[in-house]
Amino acid sequence: MTDGTTPRAAKRPRWSRRNPFPATVVENTLLTAPESSKEVRHLVLDIAGSGLDYLPGDAVNVTPANEPALVAAIVERLGVPADTVITDRKGDRTLAQALTHGFEITSVSPYLLDHLANARGHAEVAALLAGDRARLDAWARGRDVLDLLNLDAEWFPTPEALLAELKPLTARTYSISSSPTVHEGAIHLTPATVRHFATDEWGDGRDRGGAASTYLADRVQPGDTVGIYLTPNKSFRLPEPDTDIIMIGPGTGIAPFRAFVHERANDDGSGRNWLFHGARDRDQDFLYRDEIVQMHHDGSLDRLDVAFSREQEDKVYVQHLMDGHGEDIYTWLRDGAVLYVCGDADRMAADVENALASIIAEHGEVDDADARAELERLRSEGRYLRDVY
């Protein structure tokens, strides 16, 4: 500049929920076999030049769009044209646009339930809201906004009245399955697609699906863009390169551990890597099988144990494999290893914790209370880390 000052570097945009980065889809492939009962995909997103910096263990938020067929069915149920213009906090847009991009419609809205119970006097819904929360959750599981509209055949709310009872559409969070040093300029995701067939009170059945997972599986192709922003996970970080790690991640819980192993294979540390993974069938849903097996063969992954739950009469899960390696797990932990758990919070995480407590009790020769206290000590030291959902 002529006045002798140094030009100020252009400020990078701050990507966020309100301002997601439009990442270009490079790859969108099916990881599981077509005949598998599970559907898991591998997505590669181009983030070159975005300024999005992440570390292994971090997560990314994906801004979804609702399924066109469900949007059309709700519009038809309301009995108005899809191009009806509505005005909300986003300004003027069509009803179809609002339902596609603005509101949660694949799950039950608590506001809509409350409206049905109180304003519409729906006895069944009122009883559910007044009763046990577990019963309400069980009833709501798998239902969506169209189901609620159909509970009252005489109810035809205006578009504005319906939208006022819905929650805003929120981003879905996925663990990042890539390493920033190995997969430079890219983010990899390993999303499981949520699909199920359900019938309503009148016996009419239709396909249902998760908003983000079906969006990524069915309506996003290479060359398209997906809105994303990062969520750092500072409580799920790799230790120093010379520290041993044990990773327990069945199903899509393998995602951050794929990132961990790639990252550790690219450093000069002496820390060993041990992975426990779980799948239903070796040939149908062992995620990243060829890659993981190769990493084991080349030494990037020092130990690999995979539970195939459906390949024998009695189901085998990761906690059962842990029981068979209890002495080694105890020794690794005693000598300073960090243990990670990623995946289902409802059952798997508790089963794994119970297995760990049993291992510590047996090989540490302590009772269950002391074993649980030891787990709490490991947790407080940052050596027992969980990312469960």
DASUL-V651317 format. One line per field, one symbol per residue. ss: DSSP state (h for helix, s for strand, l for the rest). burial: # if it has 24 or more other ideal C-beta (glycine too) atoms within 12 Angstrom, else .. Layout:
ss = ???
burial = ???
//
This chain:
ss = llllllllllllllllllllsssssssssslllllllllsssssssllllllllllllsssslllllhhhhhhhhhhhllllllssssllsssshhhhhhhlsllllllhhhhhhhhhllllhhhhhhhhllhhhhhhhhllllhhhhhhllllllllhhhhhllllslllssssslllllllllssssllsllssssslllllssssslhhhhhhhhllllllssssssslllllllllllllssssllhhhhhhhhhhhhhhhlllllllsssssssllhhhhlllhhhhhhhhhlllllsssssslllllllllhhhhhhhlhhhhhhhhhlllssssssllllhhhhhhhhhhhhhhhhhlllhhhhhhhhhhhhhlllsssssl
burial = ..............#....##.##########...#.##########..#.#.##############.###.###.##...#...#.#.....################.###.###..#.#..#..##..........#.###########..#.#.#..##.##..#.##########.##.##########.............#############.....######.#..####...#######################.....############.######.##..##...##########......########.##.###.##...########...##.##########..##......#..##..#....#######
//
